[in-house]
Amino acid sequence: ALMIGLALVTTMSILGASINKSIDVSVTKQFTSDYLVSNAIGQPFSPTIADDVRKVDGVATVAPAQSVSLEVNDAQVNATAGDSSELTKIFDIPFVKGSAPGEGEIALREERQVSLGVKVGDTVQLGFASGKVTATVSGFYSQTYVVNSAIIPFSTVVAGNVQRVDSSIAVDATPEADKAALGEALDAATKDFPTVTVQNQDDFADAQRSQVDQLLYLIYALLGLAIVIAALGIVLAALYILLMYQRVMTGPKPTFAEGEAPPDLSWREKVVVAPIIASFLFLGFFPKPVLDLVNPAVDRTLQIVGVSDPAPANASGSEK
């Protein structure tokens, strides 16, 4: 158990380092905005925050986005609602066919072309919790982490009777803007919303790594507790064996008064010991009942290993 615990700790350390490295690579590749405004508890927030961000000096582009769950031709899809012109200014969305969606259109991730059986120009039915909307497929894009499996305009969300909120806001600064000063200005613009955070690339990567680290710390704590229990078990087992040996083999000798003989077995002790002695005597003179139980298994084992039991022989070598 001790060795298994140490092996698990080592494995989780390697896994955690690998995950954190993957996060760094993904963030560097996908996080192309200067700042990301989001909710620390993962809940959507008011679109008025994006309006306040646009008013901050040094802001060039603001791309709010809303995560929406919908059905495309009865297939469940997670979509990103936003202004395509703003999203494509900040993020490099790798379109392989068609283009970003405009009003009344939808763009889908590349694998959805096969699963939904649609192509550019086809009309699809979008099902929301409180309404249905018809849209035209504008294009397909390859795997990316910056948007979900579909992209739709905000007008489609409104047409589907879904409340208009934001899940995140990507912000790009003007070339001449001081990034540090802009970050402070964005913090000031969102100060009335305590759960809304403003993060640059480093802050975002640290936040993602911290989630992995918290999980790893919990696993380390549990594994550490298991190692401590295993080590304690080894110590207690050794202590128990040593104490038992000491009491049995080197314990104090019983003392009797002068001329007093050791006490005989009590009737309860005789009841316990008598059957054992009787079985010893019986099996010593007549072991056949036990041998009959053992012989079939022995014969089967000899057959498997290809060995035969030789017949008994006398001193001259002839079989008895």
N, C-alpha and C positions, 0 to 999 in steps of 0.2 A: 504493500500500500504506500509505503514511504517513497519507493522508487517510482511508482506510477504517478504520485503527486508531483514529484520533481520533474518528471517527463512532461506532464501536462502544463506545468508552469513555463517550461522552456518552449513548448509548442505554442502556447498562447502569446508569449513574448514575441516570437517570430511572426506569428499571424498578425498581431497588432502593429508591428513595424511595417509589415507588407501593406496592410490596409491604409495606414497613415501615408505611406509613400504613394499609393494609388490615389488617395485624396489630393495630395499635392499636385500630381500630374494632371488629374482631371480638372482641378480648379484653375491651374495655369492655362489649360487648353480651352476650357469652356467659359470661365469667368472673364469676359472681355470688357465688361463695363468698369467705370472708375469706382462706382459705389452701388451698393444694393441695399434698398430699404425693405425691411421685412418685419414680421411680428415674431418676437422671441418665443411666444408660446404656440406659434404655428396657426393662429387664427387669422381670418381675413380682416381687413380694416377699411375705413372709409376712403372713397376715391378723392375726397377733398384734400387728403395729404399730398397726392400727386400734384394738385393745383398749387399747394403751398410750396412744393419743391421747385416747380417751374419758375416761381418768382424769385428764387435765390440767385444772386449775382454769381456768375461763373458757370452756371448750368447750361450746357449746350443741348442735350437731348434727354428727354424723360420718357421711359417706356413702361407704363404700368401693365400688369398682367394679372388675370384672374383664372384660377384653376376651376374647371367646371367638369362635372361628371354627366355624360349624356350617352344616348344610344344612336349609333349610325346604322341605319337599316337593321335595327333590332340587336346590334352587337354593341356591348358595353365598351365605351372609350373614355379615357381621361383627356380632356382638351385644355389648351391654353387660349384664353380669350385676350385679345389685345389689338393694338393698332399695328398692322404689318409693316407700315412704313417706318415706324419708330423702332419696332423690334429688330428689323433687318439693318437699321443703322448702327445698332449697338452690338447685336449678336450675328455671328456668321452661321446662318441656318443653311445646311448643305442640301439645296434642292437638286434632285436628280431628274425630275420631270416637272414641267409646268412652272408655276411661279407662286409667290405668296398670295394668300387670299385677300380679295377685296370684299366689298359689300355683297352679301348673299352668297358667299363662297366659303369653302372649307379646304384646307390642305391637310394631308394625312401622312403619317410616317410610312416609309416605303413598304414595310411588311404588310401593312393594311391593304395594299393594292391586291394582294393575293387572297388574304383572309376574307375581305369583303367582296372581291370580284368586281372591282370598279376601275375606271380609268379616267384620265383627265377629260373633263367636259361632261361626265355623267352627273345625273341628278340623284341626290340621296336624301333620305328623310332623317332629320335630326329630332330625337325624342328627349325632351326635358321632363323634369318631374311634374311640371304644370303646363306643358304645351308642346306642340310639334312645329317644326320649321323646315322648309325645303331649302336645300343649298346645292350649289354646283361645285364639283371637285376641281380645284384650281391647280393642284400639283401634289407632288410627293417628295419627301425629304428623307435623308438617311438618318441613322441613329445619332441623337444629340441629347445632352442632359439639360439644355437651357429651356426647352419647351416639352410639353407632353406629347401624346400620340396623335394629336390633332391641333390645328390652329384655326380659330374662328374670330371674326371681328366682334367688338363689343355690341354692335347693333343686333347680332344674332342672339346674344344672351338676353338682351332686353325683349326681343321678339318672342323668346321662349318663356317669358314671364319669370325670369330668374333675377333675384336681387343683384344689382350691380355693386360689387365690392372688389377690392384689390387684394391679391395674395402676395405680391412683391412689386417693387418699382426699381427698374434699372436706370442708373443715372450716369451720363457722360459729361465730363467737364469741357469747357472751351480750352483751346490749346494754351492760352495765356494764363489760365486760372492757376492759383496756388492751391494744390490738392489738399494740403493740410488745413488751410483756412476754409476751403470749401467744405471739408468734412465737419468742421466746427459749425459752419453756417447751417448745414443740413441737420445737425443735431439740435440746433436752436429752433429750426423750423418744425421739428417733430417733438419738441419737448412737452407739448400738451398731451402726448400719447405715450405713456410710460412704457408700454410693452413693445413699442415700435423701435427698432434698432437700425442704425446706419453703419454699414460695414464696407471696408475696402477689401481688396483681394486677400491680404494677409489676415484680416479680422475674420473673414468668411472661412478661410482654411482652418484657422485656429478653432473656430466654433465647431466645424465638422470633426476635427480631430478630437476635440474635448468630449464629444459624444462617444466616440470609440474608446477613448481613454477611461471614461467613467464606467463603461461596460467591462473593460479589462480590469480595472481596479476592483470591481465587485467580484469578478472571477478569481483574481489573485487572492482576495480576502477569503473566499470560500475554499480555494485550494490550500491556502496557508493554514486555515483551520483544520482541514483534513489531514495535512502533514503533521500538525501538532498532535492531533488525536492519535494518528498512527504511531508517532514517536512515543507518546505517553503509553500507548498499549504495549509497545515493546518493553519499556521500562517496567511497567506494572507486571507483565508476564514474567520477566526475569526475577523481579522481587518476589513474586508469589512462589516460583520454583525454588529459589534459594531459601526462603523461609520454610517451605515445606520440607526440603532436604535437611535443614538445620534441626527442625523439630523431630523428624523421624530418625535421622542417623546420629545426631550429636546432642539430642535433647537430654535433660536431666534424668538420671536413673531413678526408678521408683524406690522409695525408702520404706522399709518395714521395721517393725519393732523386733528386738532380739528374740529369736526363736519363733518368730511369726512367719508362716509360709505365704507365698503369693496367693491371692484369691483364685479360686477355680472359676471356670466359665459360668456365667449365669445361664438360666434356662433359655432366655431369648437368644443368646449367643450360640448355644448348642443347637437350637432350632435352625439358625442360619447356616452354621458350619456343617451340620450332619448331612444334608443333601449333597453338598459339594464333595465331602469325603466319600459318600456312597457312590456318586457318579464316577469319581476317580477309580475306585475299586472295580466297579462294574465294567467300565471301558478298558481298564487295564487287562482284565481277563477275557473280555468279549467285545473287541472294538468293531466287529462287523457292522453294526447299525450305522456308525459314523462313516466307515469306509464305503459302504454302499451309497451313501449320499455324495461322497467326494469322487469316487471312481469315474462316474460318467463325465464329469467336467475334466478330469485328468486325461481320460482317454480321448476326449474331443480335442484338448490342447495338444496332445502328442500327435494326433492325426493332422492337425493344422501345420505343425512344425516338421512333420515327416519323420518322426522318431518313434520307434517301437519299444515297448517295455520288455526287456529280455526275461526269459523264464529263470527261476532260481536254479542254481547248480551247486553240486556238492564239491568237496575238495578235489576229487579226481577230474572234475570238469564235465561230468555227465549231468544231464538235467534230472532234477528230482521228479 
